[in-house]
Amino acid sequence: MTPVNEQGPTRVVLLGPDLDLRRRLRQRLTICGIEIVGESSIAAFSRSLAHGADALLVCLEGADDAELDALDRVSGERAEPMVFFESDHLDDKMIARVSQKLRAAANESRRAETAVPQPAYDPVVEPDSAEALPVWVLGASFGGPQALTAFLGALTEPPPAAFIVAQHIGDDFAEVLAQQLHRVTQLNVTCAAPGMLLHPGRVYVAPIRSRLAIDERGRFQLYGDHSADALYTPNIDEIMATIAARYRQLSGAIVFSGMASDGAQGARAIQDAGGCVWAQDEASCTVASMPETASATGAVTRRGPPERLASELPRHINNLIKRYRPEQTA
């Protein structure tokens, strides 16, 4: 039997261009205890449609250019978390997975609404901190989407860490990358946005043009623009240095497939802060220049194919947290 949310059913607005697919999704999700409170095409979405909704389910199957263009507007207008779906094959496993993601997104949204503001904490985590959050940068360029897909898809035991994807990619493709990665992993994947709080078990795709910072409350702030002639956007070195300065010993990074040397200076910054740097091995890379250059700095402590790094990371992070969170005493 499907478990019932203690705060009532998860209320969802269903968006997508295919009317018949929306009908079938509505029927299947309703059986799973998901309440569909509104639906429309992506282009027809309005804020009034989402009144009382806990989350938006966006079905991209059959979406044309007009619908994809409208997705940018919806992303900018939404207050609710978004879950993406792209398939017309509604088997039980797929429906269960979508339902689980919708409930998780809704529960997180409800917690955020009712949470009592907590005092800011120093990201230079001392051993007596109970709120330690490891943050890892996943840096990639050419061949990166395949490596990231393999890595995130292999995280069958999502570690209690937040991940920031810094992938060299065109201006208009960050949302598309987030959608692609979201479909292959148990973790929720979204684009970083101003004011968004970092949570363990979530993946945030870094903006392409805007620079990224994290304030004292652990929330994303975006500022300025990279110059029009910037060689790499997003700048992996810059993001790694930001995370190293903010999270110190709890910072980490994995340098995946890519050309040139972006990530090498950032690897040194994380090493100097007491954090950890891993890299994809040469044999599994499409292009190995980035991980090879990072390794040449001496900062990289472990290499391997994406799937193996994913299998080893949860234990590493759990052991790391134990060192910075005190044992519970009676």
Secondary structure, DSSP 4 states (H G I P E B T S, - for coil): -PPPPTT-PEEEEEE-S-HHHHHHHHHHHHHTTEEEEEEE-STT--GGGGTT-SEEEEE-TT--HHHHHHHHHHHHH--S-EEEE--S---HHHHHHHHHHHHHHHHHHHHHHHPPP-----SS--TT-S----EEEEEE-TTHHHHHHHHHHT-SS--S-EEEEEE---GGGHHHHHHHHHTT-SSEEEE--TTPBP-TTEEEEPPSSSEEEE-TTSBEEEES---TT-SSSS-HHHHHHHHHHHHGGGEEEEE-S-SS-TTHHHHHHHHHTT-EEEEE-GGG-SS-HHHHHHHHTT-EEEEE-HHHHHHHHHHHHHHHHHHHSPPP--
